[in-house]
Structures are given as structure tokens and as C-alpha cells.
């Protein structure tokens, strides 16, 4: 196990130096925030997404500026063969963050079967394969961290997003099962459940609401958050990244099987 190696100011930076993290869906939003937080601790990073190399270049550069090695691999997570290649590219990662997400909106009876299948494949089956393929290397080293990015919708129900609610709830079950199976191995497995975060996807929806309703930014955000986070503000992606870094460090070694909401009190309501 790599000990925490504090810098002169005692910050603990470099605690993950020598480790490699594979983070799916990490060219923006929460995934990139997690990548930056881990890189700040010295962790090398394999970014993943569906962006072109040119589109992913700014995210890659942001990670590299933190003084670590970084790569980008474009992979369709609905393809098990491509998933195996992704894990091989990471060289058996020390840290796996299952963050990539597909989502489709609409009531159950209007949800096309192919939309359901895509949600299951990307949000759940891919996570299973990535864990399955990453665990042997973690077991050999006697150290590993698995973080499954669930959601507030893994904790509470909602209408109009059957695939998303189902898969994010199932990720919590996967987390608990893996945590118990690896409890004595030096590996931890936890789930994070962010509330509404100002990701590029949500920012686009707010901009659309502004255009359609003639709203200013503050009004559009308030409308979007109504009935959600009691704090009345978006969760910061950087805060989710900081929690991920904490769980991956030495201080997180005895936290496993946990389901941690970062939701501004939404799940407490």
C-alpha cells in the first residue's frame, strides 16, 4: 500500500503517486472533476469517452498540467470486447471509477426497448465488466479502489427516466456485493450519489429553458432545482471529485460498501 506522503505544507499531495485510475465518461462534468482530483494526488489517469481526440484534448491537457501521465481512449461501453481493450489500455488499473452514463427520458410505455437496452448496457453491464476485469490486478497488488457513480435517483424514485432510475439503483446493489466480496483484500468499493450538478448536459437544458421561457439564468436554475436540493444550489462537480480522492486515499481504506449522497439534503427530505 502506498502511504500518504505529505508535502512540506502537510497537504498530503502525492498520496496516489504510482497509481493509475481508469475513469469512464471523463472528458467533462463529474468524470473530469474526479480525474483532476485524483491527478492532483499524483495519480496517472486514463480518460474515456465518446469524444474525438480533438474534442478530448482540452480535458487531457488539464489533467497533464497537474504533472501526471494521462491518456484518452474512445470506447463504446455497450461493446464488451471494447471494454476489455479499455482495461488493457489502463494496464490493470489501481482505481476504477464507473461514471459514464446513458439516459433517456419519457414514461415507461413510451420508452423504446432499444433505449432501455442502451441504459442497461452502458450504466450497469459495462460497470460489471469493468469491475470483473479490473479486480484480478487489484487482488494481486492487495490494493484497489472501485467507485460507482450512482445518483440521487439511485436513492429516490422519479418519473420519466425508467432506465436511469433502474440502473443507478442497481449500481448500489453491485457496490454492496463487490464490497463484501473484496472486504479482506485491500480493495474498497463505494457508491457516490450526487444530486443535480451543473454538468454540460444540465447546463444545456437550462439554456434551453431560458430560450423557451424567456427566463434569466437565476430563474431558470431556480425552476430546474425546484423540489430537488433543499440547499437551492447545484452540487459542485469539484466536491464530488474531492470525495472521490478522499475515498481513494489512505483515509478511505475502511470505508467500503458505503452509499454516499452528495445531494444538498435532497435524500433527507
C-alpha positions as protocol buffer text, in pm:
chain_id: "A"
residue {
  index: 1
  type: UNK
  ca { x: 0 y: 0 z: 0 }
}
residue {
  index: 2
  type: UNK
  ca { x: 129 y: 344 z: -93 }
}
residue {
  index: 3
  type: UNK
  ca { x: 143 y: 560 z: 224 }
}
residue {
  index: 4
  type: UNK
  ca { x: 31 y: 919 z: 233 }
}
residue {
  index: 5
  type: UNK
  ca { x: 334 y: 1132 z: 153 }
}
residue {
  index: 6
  type: UNK
  ca { x: 271 y: 1483 z: 278 }
}
residue {
  index: 7
  type: UNK
  ca { x: 430 y: 1778 z: 108 }
}
residue {
  index: 8
  type: UNK
  ca { x: 604 y: 2047 z: 313 }
}
residue {
  index: 9
  type: UNK
  ca { x: 272 y: 2219 z: 375 }
}
residue {
  index: 10
  type: UNK
  ca { x: 124 y: 1894 z: 504 }
}
residue {
  index: 11
  type: UNK
  ca { x: -144 y: 1875 z: 233 }
}
residue {
  index: 12
  type: UNK
  ca { x: -89 y: 1508 z: 159 }
}
residue {
  index: 13
  type: UNK
  ca { x: -49 y: 1577 z: -214 }
}
residue {
  index: 14
  type: UNK
  ca { x: 111 y: 1284 z: -390 }
}
residue {
  index: 15
  type: UNK
  ca { x: -79 y: 1024 z: -186 }
}
residue {
  index: 16
  type: UNK
  ca { x: -173 y: 837 z: -504 }
}
residue {
  index: 17
  type: UNK
  ca { x: 156 y: 871 z: -689 }
}
residue {
  index: 18
  type: UNK
  ca { x: 238 y: 547 z: -867 }
}
residue {
  index: 19
  type: UNK
  ca { x: -131 y: 458 z: -904 }
}
residue {
  index: 20
  type: UNK
  ca { x: -334 y: 455 z: -1224 }
}
residue {
  index: 21
  type: UNK
  ca { x: -704 y: 537 z: -1248 }
}
residue {
  index: 22
  type: UNK
  ca { x: -947 y: 446 z: -1524 }
}
residue {
  index: 23
  type: UNK
  ca { x: -1243 y: 685 z: -1523 }
}
residue {
  index: 24
  type: UNK
  ca { x: -1524 y: 633 z: -1769 }
}
residue {
  index: 25
  type: UNK
  ca { x: -1714 y: 928 z: -1906 }
}
residue {
  index: 26
  type: UNK
  ca { x: -1438 y: 1165 z: -1804 }
}
residue {
  index: 27
  type: UNK
  ca { x: -1393 y: 1430 z: -2073 }
}
residue {
  index: 28
  type: UNK
  ca { x: -1622 y: 1669 z: -1884 }
}
residue {
  index: 29
  type: UNK
  ca { x: -1855 y: 1714 z: -1589 }
}
residue {
  index: 30
  type: UNK
  ca { x: -1821 y: 1495 z: -1283 }
}
residue {
  index: 31
  type: UNK
  ca { x: -1590 y: 1248 z: -1455 }
}
residue {
  index: 32
  type: UNK
  ca { x: -1335 y: 1515 z: -1539 }
}
residue {
  index: 33
  type: UNK
  ca { x: -1365 y: 1664 z: -1189 }
}
residue {
  index: 34
  type: UNK
  ca { x: -1280 y: 1322 z: -1043 }
}
residue {
  index: 35
  type: UNK
  ca { x: -989 y: 1286 z: -1285 }
}
residue {
  index: 36
  type: UNK
  ca { x: -848 y: 1625 z: -1183 }
}
residue {
  index: 37
  type: UNK
  ca { x: -887 y: 1549 z: -812 }
}
residue {
  index: 38
  type: UNK
  ca { x: -705 y: 1216 z: -845 }
}
residue {
  index: 39
  type: UNK
  ca { x: -437 y: 1368 z: -1066 }
}
residue {
  index: 40
  type: UNK
  ca { x: -379 y: 1636 z: -802 }
}
residue {
  index: 41
  type: UNK
  ca { x: -288 y: 1350 z: -569 }
}
residue {
  index: 42
  type: UNK
  ca { x: -31 y: 1219 z: -819 }
}
residue {
  index: 43
  type: UNK
  ca { x: -245 y: 952 z: -987 }
}
residue {
  index: 44
  type: UNK
  ca { x: -195 y: 877 z: -1356 }
}
residue {
  index: 45
  type: UNK
  ca { x: -522 y: 895 z: -1546 }
}
residue {
  index: 46
  type: UNK
  ca { x: -684 y: 712 z: -1836 }
}
residue {
  index: 47
  type: UNK
  ca { x: -969 y: 926 z: -1960 }
}
residue {
  index: 48
  type: UNK
  ca { x: -1256 y: 770 z: -2151 }
}
residue {
  index: 49
  type: UNK
  ca { x: -1546 y: 895 z: -2355 }
}
residue {
  index: 50
  type: UNK
  ca { x: -1706 y: 912 z: -2696 }
}
residue {
  index: 51
  type: UNK
  ca { x: -1542 y: 1240 z: -2796 }
}
residue {
  index: 52
  type: UNK
  ca { x: -1292 y: 1259 z: -3078 }
}
residue {
  index: 53
  type: UNK
  ca { x: -927 y: 1301 z: -2987 }
}
residue {
  index: 54
  type: UNK
  ca { x: -955 y: 1668 z: -3081 }
}
residue {
  index: 55
  type: UNK
  ca { x: -1263 y: 1719 z: -2865 }
}
residue {
  index: 56
  type: UNK
  ca { x: -1098 y: 1541 z: -2570 }
}
residue {
  index: 57
  type: UNK
  ca { x: -771 y: 1734 z: -2600 }
}
residue {
  index: 58
  type: UNK
  ca { x: -864 y: 2015 z: -2353 }
}
residue {
  index: 59
  type: UNK
  ca { x: -957 y: 1765 z: -2081 }
}
residue {
  index: 60
  type: UNK
  ca { x: -639 y: 1567 z: -2142 }
}
residue {
  index: 61
  type: UNK
  ca { x: -429 y: 1882 z: -2125 }
}
residue {
  index: 62
  type: UNK
  ca { x: -595 y: 1989 z: -1799 }
}
residue {
  index: 63
  type: UNK
  ca { x: -502 y: 1659 z: -1637 }
}
residue {
  index: 64
  type: UNK
  ca { x: -147 y: 1661 z: -1775 }
}
residue {
  index: 65
  type: UNK
  ca { x: -90 y: 2010 z: -1634 }
}
residue {
  index: 66
  type: UNK
  ca { x: -104 y: 1853 z: -1288 }
}
residue {
  index: 67
  type: UNK
  ca { x: 221 y: 1669 z: -1362 }
}
residue {
  index: 68
  type: UNK
  ca { x: 90 y: 1317 z: -1419 }
}
residue {
  index: 69
  type: UNK
  ca { x: 71 y: 1088 z: -1719 }
}
residue {
  index: 70
  type: UNK
  ca { x: -265 y: 1088 z: -1894 }
}
residue {
  index: 71
  type: UNK
  ca { x: -420 y: 910 z: -2190 }
}
residue {
  index: 72
  type: UNK
  ca { x: -753 y: 919 z: -2368 }
}
residue {
  index: 73
  type: UNK
  ca { x: -931 y: 615 z: -2510 }
}
residue {
  index: 74
  type: UNK
  ca { x: -1251 y: 637 z: -2711 }
}
residue {
  index: 75
  type: UNK
  ca { x: -1466 y: 331 z: -2648 }
}
residue {
  index: 76
  type: UNK
  ca { x: -1832 y: 237 z: -2686 }
}
residue {
  index: 77
  type: UNK
  ca { x: -1921 y: 82 z: -2349 }
}
residue {
  index: 78
  type: UNK
  ca { x: -2205 y: -123 z: -2497 }
}
residue {
  index: 79
  type: UNK
  ca { x: -1934 y: -344 z: -2655 }
}
residue {
  index: 80
  type: UNK
  ca { x: -1778 y: -598 z: -2412 }
}
residue {
  index: 81
  type: UNK
  ca { x: -1479 y: -651 z: -2643 }
}
residue {
  index: 82
  type: UNK
  ca { x: -1408 y: -278 z: -2641 }
}
residue {
  index: 83
  type: UNK
  ca { x: -1440 y: -275 z: -2261 }
}
residue {
  index: 84
  type: UNK
  ca { x: -1171 y: -543 z: -2235 }
}
residue {
  index: 85
  type: UNK
  ca { x: -944 y: -332 z: -2457 }
}
residue {
  index: 86
  type: UNK
  ca { x: -1006 y: -30 z: -2234 }
}
residue {
  index: 87
  type: UNK
  ca { x: -897 y: -217 z: -1921 }
}
residue {
  index: 88
  type: UNK
  ca { x: -592 y: -350 z: -2105 }
}
residue {
  index: 89
  type: UNK
  ca { x: -506 y: 7 z: -2210 }
}
residue {
  index: 90
  type: UNK
  ca { x: -512 y: 105 z: -1843 }
}
residue {
  index: 91
  type: UNK
  ca { x: -269 y: -175 z: -1761 }
}
residue {
  index: 92
  type: UNK
  ca { x: -491 y: -324 z: -1488 }
}
residue {
  index: 93
  type: UNK
  ca { x: -594 y: -3 z: -1308 }
}
residue {
  index: 94
  type: UNK
  ca { x: -548 y: 55 z: -936 }
}
residue {
  index: 95
  type: UNK
  ca { x: -858 y: 274 z: -931 }
}
residue {
  index: 96
  type: UNK
  ca { x: -1175 y: 226 z: -1133 }
}
residue {
  index: 97
  type: UNK
  ca { x: -1443 y: 493 z: -1149 }
}
residue {
  index: 98
  type: UNK
  ca { x: -1761 y: 388 z: -1327 }
}
residue {
  index: 99
  type: UNK
  ca { x: -1900 y: 725 z: -1422 }
}
residue {
  index: 100
  type: UNK
  ca { x: -2020 y: 701 z: -1784 }
}
residue {
  index: 101
  type: UNK
  ca { x: -2396 y: 727 z: -1820 }
}
residue {
  index: 102
  type: UNK
  ca { x: -2663 y: 692 z: -2085 }
}
residue {
  index: 103
  type: UNK
  ca { x: -3007 y: 832 z: -2015 }
}
residue {
  index: 104
  type: UNK
  ca { x: -3334 y: 853 z: -2199 }
}
residue {
  index: 105
  type: UNK
  ca { x: -3641 y: 1050 z: -2096 }
}
residue {
  index: 106
  type: UNK
  ca { x: -4005 y: 954 z: -2115 }
}
residue {
  index: 107
  type: UNK
  ca { x: -4267 y: 737 z: -1941 }
}
residue {
  index: 108
  type: UNK
  ca { x: -4229 y: 360 z: -1933 }
}
residue {
  index: 109
  type: UNK
  ca { x: -4482 y: 288 z: -2204 }
}
residue {
  index: 110
  type: UNK
  ca { x: -4317 y: 534 z: -2441 }
}
residue {
  index: 111
  type: UNK
  ca { x: -3962 y: 412 z: -2381 }
}
residue {
  index: 112
  type: UNK
  ca { x: -3829 y: 224 z: -2686 }
}
residue {
  index: 113
  type: UNK
  ca { x: -3676 y: -115 z: -2600 }
}
residue {
  index: 114
  type: UNK
  ca { x: -3350 y: -5 z: -2760 }
}
residue {
  index: 115
  type: UNK
  ca { x: -3333 y: 294 z: -2523 }
}
residue {
  index: 116
  type: UNK
  ca { x: -3383 y: 63 z: -2224 }
}
residue {
  index: 117
  type: UNK
  ca { x: -3117 y: -175 z: -2359 }
}
residue {
  index: 118
  type: UNK
  ca { x: -2871 y: 112 z: -2404 }
}
residue {
  index: 119
  type: UNK
  ca { x: -2924 y: 234 z: -2047 }
}
residue {
  index: 120
  type: UNK
  ca { x: -2870 y: -116 z: -1909 }
}
residue {
  index: 121
  type: UNK
  ca { x: -2564 y: -176 z: -2126 }
}
residue {
  index: 122
  type: UNK
  ca { x: -2379 y: 149 z: -2052 }
}
residue {
  index: 123
  type: UNK
  ca { x: -2487 y: 224 z: -1695 }
}
residue {
  index: 124
  type: UNK
  ca { x: -2487 y: -125 z: -1547 }
}
residue {
  index: 125
  type: UNK
  ca { x: -2347 y: -404 z: -1764 }
}
residue {
  index: 126
  type: UNK
  ca { x: -2038 y: -203 z: -1854 }
}
residue {
  index: 127
  type: UNK
  ca { x: -1974 y: -137 z: -1485 }
}
residue {
  index: 128
  type: UNK
  ca { x: -2000 y: -511 z: -1417 }
}
residue {
  index: 129
  type: UNK
  ca { x: -1749 y: -594 z: -1691 }
}
residue {
  index: 130
  type: UNK
  ca { x: -1508 y: -320 z: -1585 }
}
residue {
  index: 131
  type: UNK
  ca { x: -1514 y: -439 z: -1223 }
}
residue {
  index: 132
  type: UNK
  ca { x: -1482 y: -802 z: -1329 }
}
residue {
  index: 133
  type: UNK
  ca { x: -1178 y: -730 z: -1544 }
}
residue {
  index: 134
  type: UNK
  ca { x: -1010 y: -487 z: -1302 }
}
residue {
  index: 135
  type: UNK
  ca { x: -1037 y: -688 z: -980 }
}
residue {
  index: 136
  type: UNK
  ca { x: -774 y: -956 z: -1060 }
}
residue {
  index: 137
  type: UNK
  ca { x: -498 y: -694 z: -1085 }
}
residue {
  index: 138
  type: UNK
  ca { x: -618 y: -522 z: -770 }
}
residue {
  index: 139
  type: UNK
  ca { x: -618 y: -853 z: -584 }
}
residue {
  index: 140
  type: UNK
  ca { x: -264 y: -930 z: -698 }
}
residue {
  index: 141
  type: UNK
  ca { x: -145 y: -597 z: -562 }
}
residue {
  index: 142
  type: UNK
  ca { x: -352 y: -619 z: -245 }
}
residue {
  index: 143
  type: UNK
  ca { x: -487 y: -270 z: -311 }
}
residue {
  index: 144
  type: UNK
  ca { x: -766 y: -121 z: -518 }
}
residue {
  index: 145
  type: UNK
  ca { x: -1046 y: 131 z: -525 }
}
residue {
  index: 146
  type: UNK
  ca { x: -1375 y: 98 z: -711 }
}
residue {
  index: 147
  type: UNK
  ca { x: -1613 y: 395 z: -720 }
}
residue {
  index: 148
  type: UNK
  ca { x: -1953 y: 357 z: -883 }
}
residue {
  index: 149
  type: UNK
  ca { x: -2119 y: 684 z: -970 }
}
residue {
  index: 150
  type: UNK
  ca { x: -2481 y: 626 z: -881 }
}
residue {
  index: 151
  type: UNK
  ca { x: -2713 y: 924 z: -838 }
}
residue {
  index: 152
  type: UNK
  ca { x: -2977 y: 1075 z: -618 }
}
residue {
  index: 153
  type: UNK
  ca { x: -3202 y: 870 z: -845 }
}
residue {
  index: 154
  type: UNK
  ca { x: -3042 y: 558 z: -703 }
}
residue {
  index: 155
  type: UNK
  ca { x: -3190 y: 663 z: -369 }
}
residue {
  index: 156
  type: UNK
  ca { x: -3527 y: 809 z: -468 }
}
residue {
  index: 157
  type: UNK
  ca { x: -3769 y: 737 z: -747 }
}
residue {
  index: 158
  type: UNK
  ca { x: -3865 y: 969 z: -1030 }
}
residue {
  index: 159
  type: UNK
  ca { x: -4089 y: 970 z: -1333 }
}
residue {
  index: 160
  type: UNK
  ca { x: -3986 y: 991 z: -1694 }
}
residue {
  index: 161
  type: UNK
  ca { x: -3648 y: 817 z: -1671 }
}
residue {
  index: 162
  type: UNK
  ca { x: -3710 y: 449 z: -1606 }
}
residue {
  index: 163
  type: UNK
  ca { x: -3375 y: 325 z: -1737 }
}
residue {
  index: 164
  type: UNK
  ca { x: -3174 y: 580 z: -1542 }
}
residue {
  index: 165
  type: UNK
  ca { x: -3353 y: 521 z: -1210 }
}
residue {
  index: 166
  type: UNK
  ca { x: -3332 y: 143 z: -1252 }
}
residue {
  index: 167
  type: UNK
  ca { x: -2963 y: 132 z: -1340 }
}
residue {
  index: 168
  type: UNK
  ca { x: -2850 y: 384 z: -1080 }
}
residue {
  index: 169
  type: UNK
  ca { x: -3037 y: 186 z: -813 }
}
residue {
  index: 170
  type: UNK
  ca { x: -2881 y: -139 z: -936 }
}
residue {
  index: 171
  type: UNK
  ca { x: -2532 y: 13 z: -916 }
}
residue {
  index: 172
  type: UNK
  ca { x: -2582 y: 40 z: -541 }
}
residue {
  index: 173
  type: UNK
  ca { x: -2650 y: -333 z: -523 }
}
residue {
  index: 174
  type: UNK
  ca { x: -2340 y: -402 z: -732 }
}
residue {
  index: 175
  type: UNK
  ca { x: -2138 y: -183 z: -497 }
}
residue {
  index: 176
  type: UNK
  ca { x: -2250 y: -369 z: -187 }
}
residue {
  index: 177
  type: UNK
  ca { x: -2189 y: -711 z: -338 }
}
residue {
  index: 178
  type: UNK
  ca { x: -1839 y: -621 z: -459 }
}
residue {
  index: 179
  type: UNK
  ca { x: -1753 y: -457 z: -126 }
}
residue {
  index: 180
  type: UNK
  ca { x: -1836 y: -776 z: 63 }
}
residue {
  index: 181
  type: UNK
  ca { x: -1650 y: -999 z: -182 }
}
residue {
  index: 182
  type: UNK
  ca { x: -1335 y: -787 z: -153 }
}
residue {
  index: 183
  type: UNK
  ca { x: -1356 y: -692 z: 214 }
}
residue {
  index: 184
  type: UNK
  ca { x: -1034 y: -867 z: 318 }
}
residue {
  index: 185
  type: UNK
  ca { x: -833 y: -790 z: 5 }
}
residue {
  index: 186
  type: UNK
  ca { x: -726 y: -429 z: 48 }
}
residue {
  index: 187
  type: UNK
  ca { x: -987 y: -326 z: -208 }
}
residue {
  index: 188
  type: UNK
  ca { x: -1278 y: -94 z: -136 }
}
residue {
  index: 189
  type: UNK
  ca { x: -1593 y: -39 z: -337 }
}
residue {
  index: 190
  type: UNK
  ca { x: -1825 y: 254 z: -276 }
}
residue {
  index: 191
  type: UNK
  ca { x: -2106 y: 440 z: -450 }
}
residue {
  index: 192
  type: UNK
  ca { x: -2146 y: 815 z: -474 }
}
residue {
  index: 193
  type: UNK
  ca { x: -2494 y: 963 z: -525 }
}
residue {
  index: 194
  type: UNK
  ca { x: -2468 y: 1321 z: -649 }
}
residue {
  index: 195
  type: UNK
  ca { x: -2771 y: 1543 z: -672 }
}
residue {
  index: 196
  type: UNK
  ca { x: -2814 y: 1790 z: -954 }
}
residue {
  index: 197
  type: UNK
  ca { x: -2470 y: 1901 z: -1067 }
}
residue {
  index: 198
  type: UNK
  ca { x: -2406 y: 2168 z: -1326 }
}
residue {
  index: 199
  type: UNK
  ca { x: -2268 y: 1932 z: -1588 }
}
residue {
  index: 200
  type: UNK
  ca { x: -2256 y: 2029 z: -1957 }
}
residue {
  index: 201
  type: UNK
  ca { x: -2575 y: 1824 z: -2010 }
}
residue {
  index: 202
  type: UNK
  ca { x: -2770 y: 2011 z: -1742 }
}
residue {
  index: 203
  type: UNK
  ca { x: -2625 y: 2344 z: -1849 }
}
residue {
  index: 204
  type: UNK
  ca { x: -2764 y: 2279 z: -2194 }
}
residue {
  index: 205
  type: UNK
  ca { x: -3107 y: 2205 z: -2050 }
}
residue {
  index: 206
  type: UNK
  ca { x: -3102 y: 2529 z: -1850 }
}
residue {
  index: 207
  type: UNK
  ca { x: -3003 y: 2730 z: -2157 }
}
residue {
  index: 208
  type: UNK
  ca { x: -3288 y: 2570 z: -2347 }
}
residue {
  index: 209
  type: UNK
  ca { x: -3531 y: 2664 z: -2069 }
}
residue {
  index: 210
  type: UNK
  ca { x: -3402 y: 3021 z: -2077 }
}
residue {
  index: 211
  type: UNK
  ca { x: -3461 y: 3042 z: -2450 }
}
residue {
  index: 212
  type: UNK
  ca { x: -3802 y: 2876 z: -2444 }
}
residue {
  index: 213
  type: UNK
  ca { x: -3940 y: 3054 z: -2139 }
}
residue {
  index: 214
  type: UNK
  ca { x: -3773 y: 3392 z: -2168 }
}
residue {
  index: 215
  type: UNK
  ca { x: -3611 y: 3338 z: -1827 }
}
residue {
  index: 216
  type: UNK
  ca { x: -3291 y: 3481 z: -1693 }
}
residue {
  index: 217
  type: UNK
  ca { x: -3022 y: 3243 z: -1565 }
}
residue {
  index: 218
  type: UNK
  ca { x: -3118 y: 3265 z: -1198 }
}
residue {
  index: 219
  type: UNK
  ca { x: -3486 y: 3199 z: -1271 }
}
residue {
  index: 220
  type: UNK
  ca { x: -3407 y: 2905 z: -1499 }
}
residue {
  index: 221
  type: UNK
  ca { x: -3182 y: 2749 z: -1238 }
}
residue {
  index: 222
  type: UNK
  ca { x: -3441 y: 2800 z: -963 }
}
residue {
  index: 223
  type: UNK
  ca { x: -3706 y: 2636 z: -1179 }
}
residue {
  index: 224
  type: UNK
  ca { x: -3478 y: 2342 z: -1254 }
}
residue {
  index: 225
  type: UNK
  ca { x: -3391 y: 2290 z: -886 }
}
residue {
  index: 226
  type: UNK
  ca { x: -3747 y: 2328 z: -754 }
}
residue {
  index: 227
  type: UNK
  ca { x: -3841 y: 2027 z: -543 }
}
residue {
  index: 228
  type: UNK
  ca { x: -3485 y: 1893 z: -552 }
}
residue {
  index: 229
  type: UNK
  ca { x: -3194 y: 2008 z: -337 }
}
residue {
  index: 230
  type: UNK
  ca { x: -3308 y: 2191 z: -21 }
}
residue {
  index: 231
  type: UNK
  ca { x: -2990 y: 2399 z: -42 }
}
residue {
  index: 232
  type: UNK
  ca { x: -3130 y: 2557 z: -356 }
}
residue {
  index: 233
  type: UNK
  ca { x: -2797 y: 2536 z: -537 }
}
residue {
  index: 234
  type: UNK
  ca { x: -2619 y: 2293 z: -764 }
}
residue {
  index: 235
  type: UNK
  ca { x: -2373 y: 2040 z: -624 }
}
residue {
  index: 236
  type: UNK
  ca { x: -2022 y: 2130 z: -735 }
}
residue {
  index: 237
  type: UNK
  ca { x: -1855 y: 1869 z: -953 }
}
residue {
  index: 238
  type: UNK
  ca { x: -1531 y: 1957 z: -774 }
}
residue {
  index: 239
  type: UNK
  ca { x: -1687 y: 1850 z: -444 }
}
residue {
  index: 240
  type: UNK
  ca { x: -1769 y: 1510 z: -590 }
}
residue {
  index: 241
  type: UNK
  ca { x: -1411 y: 1488 z: -715 }
}
residue {
  index: 242
  type: UNK
  ca { x: -1278 y: 1574 z: -369 }
}
residue {
  index: 243
  type: UNK
  ca { x: -1489 y: 1299 z: -213 }
}
residue {
  index: 244
  type: UNK
  ca { x: -1359 y: 1052 z: -468 }
}
residue {
  index: 245
  type: UNK
  ca { x: -1000 y: 1147 z: -388 }
}
residue {
  index: 246
  type: UNK
  ca { x: -1067 y: 1107 z: -16 }
}
residue {
  index: 247
  type: UNK
  ca { x: -1213 y: 759 z: -65 }
}
residue {
  index: 248
  type: UNK
  ca { x: -918 y: 657 z: -282 }
}
residue {
  index: 249
  type: UNK
  ca { x: -663 y: 772 z: -26 }
}
residue {
  index: 250
  type: UNK
  ca { x: -537 y: 613 z: 293 }
}
residue {
  index: 251
  type: UNK
  ca { x: -813 y: 774 z: 499 }
}
residue {
  index: 252
  type: UNK
  ca { x: -1072 y: 584 z: 296 }
}
residue {
  index: 253
  type: UNK
  ca { x: -930 y: 236 z: 347 }
}
residue {
  index: 254
  type: UNK
  ca { x: -1203 y: 127 z: 591 }
}
residue {
  index: 255
  type: UNK
  ca { x: -1491 y: 282 z: 401 }
}
residue {
  index: 256
  type: UNK
  ca { x: -1638 y: 14 z: 177 }
}
residue {
  index: 257
  type: UNK
  ca { x: -1988 y: -76 z: 72 }
}
residue {
  index: 258
  type: UNK
  ca { x: -2093 y: 281 z: 151 }
}
residue {
  index: 259
  type: UNK
  ca { x: -2357 y: 472 z: -41 }
}
residue {
  index: 260
  type: UNK
  ca { x: -2273 y: 839 z: -1 }
}
residue {
  index: 261
  type: UNK
  ca { x: -2521 y: 1110 z: -104 }
}
residue {
  index: 262
  type: UNK
  ca { x: -2378 y: 1444 z: -216 }
}
residue {
  index: 263
  type: UNK
  ca { x: -2716 y: 1599 z: -279 }
}
residue {
  index: 264
  type: UNK
  ca { x: -2769 y: 1915 z: -77 }
}
residue {
  index: 265
  type: UNK
  ca { x: -3010 y: 1735 z: 154 }
}
residue {
  index: 266
  type: UNK
  ca { x: -3236 y: 1600 z: -123 }
}
residue {
  index: 267
  type: UNK
  ca { x: -3242 y: 1243 z: 9 }
}
residue {
  index: 268
  type: UNK
  ca { x: -3310 y: 1368 z: 362 }
}
residue {
  index: 269
  type: UNK
  ca { x: -3634 y: 1539 z: 265 }
}
